[in-house]
Amino acid sequence: VMHWCVYGRYFVIANAIVSVYSFLVLFLPKESLLWKFVVVLDLMVTMLLTSSLSAAVAVAQVGKRGNANAGWLPICGQVPRFCDQITGALIAGLVALILYVFLLIFSIHSVVDPFLLRKS
């Protein structure tokens, strides 16, 4: 049985990886041949953010509502400040995910140009 803290660590580590990756991409020259690869990496990073946010939300719901089948009681009544901090982190994670989806769409449009809108 995995401890609930593992999912919190996954959320934090995934967001750290995405932050470092995003920072490094800022320094990629415009003329680089790696931009098509960056689109693939952007897709992978978006999936990483989605999975980490999903895991964190699932664990947060168990913390908030408990699980009668497993005998886990809700904890937000005892530690409301902790639950507020978790809620804030999840909202920030959702905002980051939404921004990254827009970034992914922009990357696909800019690099791959799927609708062939550019005139040669």
N, C-alpha and C positions, 0 to 999 in steps of 0.2 A: 504494500500500500504506500503510495507516494504521499508525502507530506504536502499540505496546502502551500507552503512557502516556496516550493519548487516552481509553481506557476507564477508567483510574484516575481521570482528571479528571472524566469523566462521573459516576462513582460519587460522588465528593466534592461536585461541584456539585449533583447531584440531591438529595443528602442535605441540603445547605445550603439549597436552595430549600424543601424539605419542612419544615425546621426553622423558617425564617422564616415560612412560611405558617402553620404550627401556632401559632407565637407570636402572630401577628396575629389569628388566629381566637379566641384567648383573650379579646380585648378587644371582641368583637362582642356587643352587648347581646342579652339573652335575647328581647326583644320584636322584634328586627329581622326584617324581611321577607327578609333574605338567607340565612336558614338552609337553605332548600331549594336554593339555589345552592351553599351550602357542602357539601351532600351530593354534588353533582356534582363539585365541586372535590376533595372527599375521595377520590372514586373515581379521578379523574385523578392525584392525588398517589400513591395506592396503586399505580396502574399505572406511574408514574414510578419509584417505589421498586423495583418488581418488575423493570423493565427494566434499571435501573442495577445492581442486585444480580446479575442474570443475566449481564450483560456482564462484571462484575468477576470472577464465579466462573469464567467461561469463560477469561478471561485468566490467572487464578490457576492453573487446571488446566494450561494450557500452560506456565506458569512452573515448576510442580511436576513435571510429567511429561515436558515437552518435546513436540516434534512431529517424528517421524522423517521424515515426508513433506516437510516444509519445511526440514529440517536444523537445527531448533532443539533445543538441548540443555537438559535440566532445569537450573535454577539454584539450587534449594534446597540442594544439597550445598555450593555455594560460599558462599552467603549465608543461612544458616539463620535468623538473627535477622530479616532482612527478611521471610522467608516466615512466620515466627511473627507478625510485626506485621500482615501481610496477612490471615492467618487470623483474628486478633483483630478486624480491621476487618470482615471478612465475617460473622463471628458476630454482631457488634454490628448490622450491617446486617440480618441475618436476624431478630434480635430486634425491631428497629424495624419491619420489614415485618409481622411477626406482630402486634405491638401496633397497627399502623395498620389491619390487616384487622379486628381487634376494634373499633377505633374507628369504622371504616366501617360495620360491622354495627350498632353502637349508634346512629350518626347516622341511618342509614336507619330504624331502628325508632323513634327519638325524633321525627324530623321528618316522615317520610312515613307511618309507621305502616301498613306493608303488610298486616298481618293484621286491621286495624280493631278492635283490642282496646280502644280507648278508648270509653267510653260517653259519648254526647252529652248 
